[in-house]
Amino acid sequence: MNFKRIYAVFLRQWYLIRGSSTRFLQMFIWVTVDITLWGFISRYLAGATDGALHFTALLLGAVLLWDFLIQVMQGVTMSFFEDVWARNFLNIFASPLRISEYLAGFVLASIARAVLVFLLMIVLSTLIFGFSVFAYGTSLGVFLFILFVFGIVLGVVGVSIVMRLGPSAEWFVWPIPTVIAPFVGVFYPTSVLPLWMQYLGNVLPPTYVFEGIRAIVNGAPFPLWPLVWSVVLSFAYLILAYRLFVAVYRHAVRTGLFARYSADTTN
């Protein structure tokens, strides 16, 4: 891969965000609302139970990490949507740019977006609610890594859906984290789920992150092997997501989809 081409993809996204206050602010507005809302809910529940349960660490920490995954995913999808809205595909793929370089540029943009937003969430949760995500200790790095990789997976899958079905299919992408959240137990143990939902949750890497959070908060040992399995799953899904994108891209080239890409494209 050519790093200059990767950096060029990233740089385009950076210029778009830097030149638009709307694009810049939308990265921070929703996470600010989420942290504020769930922070006060956590504080209320902690007071109602006389602190018997660590609601702040359980709920606010879970929201913080889940929003991190969403930001990683949106870092990929929003970069792609900029090309969709600008009708830029012919320019992009008429160049010597490779698919792997194109996606790698999205990953760089996703890293920058996720880091900025994550820092804001840490500041808000610490200053307003006195909760530091670093309370999870060294396991935090593993949690973030798993969520980062799986966020990239969701982003690439979302991009593949839109590339295959057309711009109008972008509304299939936004609900993806919401659809997945009940299965991975962001706010509750997966043991409360029906068996069929537990089976699905067991093959989703974030499940082991949030189960690990609850274990640490409750004083249990660090769940090493489940997290190792989660890392393996994450990379397996990453490979599958890349192959899906390549297959969809080749279909788009073969059928001429890029040349007739418009807001009305549906197949």
C-alpha positions in Angstrom: 0.0 0.0 0.0 1.1 3.6 -0.7 0.9 5.7 2.5 0.7 8.9 0.5 -2.6 7.8 -1.1 -3.9 6.7 2.3 -3.0 10.0 3.7 -4.7 11.8 0.8 -8.0 10.0 1.6 -7.6 11.0 5.2 -6.6 14.6 4.3 -9.7 15.1 2.2 -11.9 14.2 5.2 -9.8 16.5 7.5 -10.3 19.5 5.1 -14.0 18.8 4.9 -14.4 18.8 8.7 -12.1 21.7 9.3 -13.9 23.8 6.7 -17.4 23.2 8.1 -18.5 24.0 11.6 -21.6 21.9 11.0 -19.6 18.8 10.3 -17.3 19.5 13.3 -20.0 20.2 15.8 -22.2 17.2 14.9 -19.4 14.9 16.1 -19.7 16.2 19.6 -23.4 17.1 20.1 -24.9 13.7 20.4 -22.2 12.2 22.7 -22.6 15.3 25.0 -26.3 14.6 25.2 -25.7 10.9 25.8 -23.1 11.4 28.6 -25.3 14.1 30.3 -28.5 12.0 30.1 -27.0 8.7 31.3 -24.8 10.5 33.8 -27.9 11.9 35.6 -29.8 8.6 35.3 -26.8 6.8 36.9 -26.6 9.4 39.7 -30.4 9.0 40.4 -30.2 5.2 40.5 -27.2 5.3 42.7 -29.0 7.5 45.1 -32.2 5.5 45.0 -30.4 2.3 45.9 -28.1 4.0 48.5 -25.1 3.2 46.4 -25.6 -0.6 46.7 -24.9 -0.9 43.0 -22.1 1.0 41.1 -24.5 2.5 38.5 -22.1 5.2 37.4 -19.4 2.7 36.5 -21.9 0.3 35.0 -24.1 2.6 33.0 -22.1 5.7 32.3 -19.0 3.7 31.6 -21.0 1.4 29.2 -22.4 4.4 27.4 -19.0 6.0 27.1 -17.5 2.8 25.5 -20.6 2.2 23.3 -20.5 5.7 22.0 -16.8 5.2 21.2 -17.7 2.2 19.0 -20.4 4.2 17.3 -17.9 7.0 16.6 -15.4 4.6 15.1 -18.2 3.2 12.8 -19.3 6.7 11.8 -15.8 7.7 11.1 -15.8 5.1 8.3 -19.4 5.6 7.1 -19.3 9.4 7.1 -16.1 9.4 5.1 -17.8 7.2 2.5 -21.0 9.3 2.5 -19.0 12.4 1.6 -18.0 10.6 -1.6 -21.6 9.5 -2.1 -23.0 13.1 -1.7 -20.3 14.6 -3.8 -20.7 12.0 -6.6 -17.0 11.4 -6.3 -16.7 7.7 -7.1 -15.6 8.0 -10.7 -12.8 10.4 -9.7 -11.7 8.2 -6.8 -11.6 4.9 -8.6 -10.3 6.3 -11.9 -7.1 7.0 -10.0 -4.5 4.4 -9.1 -6.0 4.2 -5.6 -6.4 0.6 -4.3 -9.4 -0.6 -2.4 -7.2 -1.4 0.6 -5.8 2.2 0.5 -9.2 3.7 0.2 -10.4 1.8 3.3 -7.2 2.5 5.2 -7.8 6.2 4.7 -11.2 5.8 6.2 -9.6 4.0 9.2 -7.3 6.9 9.7 -10.2 9.3 9.6 -12.1 7.1 12.0 -9.2 7.1 14.5 -9.0 10.9 14.5 -12.7 11.2 15.0 -12.9 8.6 17.7 -9.9 10.1 19.7 -11.4 13.6 19.6 -14.8 12.5 20.7 -13.5 10.0 23.3 -11.4 12.8 24.9 -14.5 15.0 25.2 -16.5 12.1 26.8 -13.7 11.6 29.4 -13.7 15.3 30.2 -17.5 15.4 30.6 -17.8 12.2 32.6 -14.9 13.3 34.9 -15.8 16.9 35.5 -19.6 16.6 35.8 -20.1 13.1 37.3 -16.7 12.4 38.9 -16.3 9.1 36.9 -13.1 8.2 35.2 -13.1 5.5 32.6 -9.5 4.7 33.7 -11.1 3.1 36.8 -11.3 -0.1 34.6 -7.5 -0.2 34.8 -5.2 -1.8 32.2 -8.2 -3.7 30.8 -9.5 -0.4 29.3 -6.9 -0.7 26.5 -8.2 -4.2 25.5 -11.8 -3.0 25.7 -11.1 0.0 23.4 -9.1 -2.1 21.0 -11.9 -4.7 20.6 -14.6 -2.0 20.2 -12.4 -0.1 17.7 -11.9 -3.2 15.5 -15.5 -4.1 15.6 -16.5 -0.5 14.9 -14.4 -0.6 11.8 -16.2 -3.9 10.8 -19.6 -2.2 11.2 -18.5 0.8 9.2 -17.2 -1.3 6.3 -20.4 -3.4 6.3 -22.5 -0.2 6.3 -20.4 1.1 3.4 -20.9 -2.1 1.5 -24.7 -1.9 2.0 -24.8 1.6 0.5 -22.5 0.8 -2.3 -24.6 -2.2 -3.3 -28.1 -0.7 -2.8 -27.4 2.9 -3.6 -27.4 6.2 -1.7 -31.0 5.8 -0.5 -29.9 2.8 1.5 -27.9 5.0 3.9 -30.9 4.8 6.3 -30.1 1.1 6.7 -26.7 2.1 8.2 -27.6 4.4 11.0 -29.7 1.9 13.1 -27.0 -0.8 13.0 -25.6 -0.1 16.5 -29.1 0.2 17.9 -30.0 -3.2 16.4 -26.9 -4.8 17.8 -27.0 -3.2 21.3 -29.7 -5.5 22.8 -27.7 -8.6 21.9 -24.4 -7.5 23.4 -25.7 -6.5 26.8 -24.5 -2.9 26.9 -26.7 -2.1 30.0 -27.5 -5.5 31.4 -26.0 -9.0 31.7 -26.7 -11.2 28.7 -27.9 -13.9 31.0 -31.3 -12.1 31.2 -31.8 -12.6 27.4 -33.7 -15.4 25.8 -31.4 -18.3 24.7 -31.5 -17.4 21.0 -30.4 -13.9 21.8 -27.6 -15.2 24.0 -26.4 -17.4 21.2 -26.2 -14.4 18.9 -24.6 -12.3 21.6 -21.9 -14.9 22.1 -20.6 -14.4 18.5 -20.5 -10.6 18.8 -17.2 -9.2 20.3 -18.7 -6.3 22.2 -20.6 -8.8 24.4 -17.3 -9.8 26.1 -16.3 -6.2 26.6 -19.5 -5.2 28.5 -19.5 -8.5 30.5 -15.9 -7.7 31.4 -16.9 -4.2 32.6 -19.5 -5.7 34.9 -17.1 -8.3 36.2 -14.4 -5.7 37.0 -17.0 -3.4 38.7 -18.2 -6.3 40.8 -14.7 -7.2 41.9 -14.3 -10.3 39.8 -11.0 -11.2 38.1 -10.1 -9.8 34.8 -11.8 -12.0 32.1 -8.7 -12.8 30.1 -9.8 -15.7 27.9 -13.2 -14.3 26.9 -11.5 -11.2 25.8 -8.9 -13.1 23.8 -11.7 -14.9 22.1 -13.3 -11.5 21.4 -10.2 -10.3 19.8 -10.1 -13.4 17.5 -13.7 -12.8 16.6 -13.1 -9.1 15.8 -10.3 -9.9 13.4 -12.3 -12.7 11.8 -15.1 -10.3 11.2 -12.7 -7.6 9.9 -11.5 -10.1 7.2 -15.0 -11.0 6.3 -16.1 -7.3 6.1 -13.1 -6.5 3.8 -14.0 -9.4 1.5 -17.6 -8.2 1.4 -16.5 -4.7 0.4 -14.2 -6.1 -2.3 -17.0 -8.3 -3.7 -19.5 -5.4 -3.7 -17.0 -3.1 -5.3 -16.3 -5.6 -8.1 -20.0 -5.9 -8.6 -20.4 -2.2 -8.8 -17.6 -1.9 -11.4 -18.9 -4.8 -13.4 -22.4 -3.5 -13.6 -21.4 0.1 -14.1 -23.1 1.2 -10.8 -20.5 4.0 -10.2 -21.2 5.6 -13.5 -25.0 5.8 -12.9 -24.7 6.5 -9.1 -27.5 8.9 -8.2 -29.9 9.5 -5.3 -32.5 7.3 -7.1 -30.2 4.3 -7.4 -31.7 1.3 -5.7 -29.8 -1.8 -7.1 
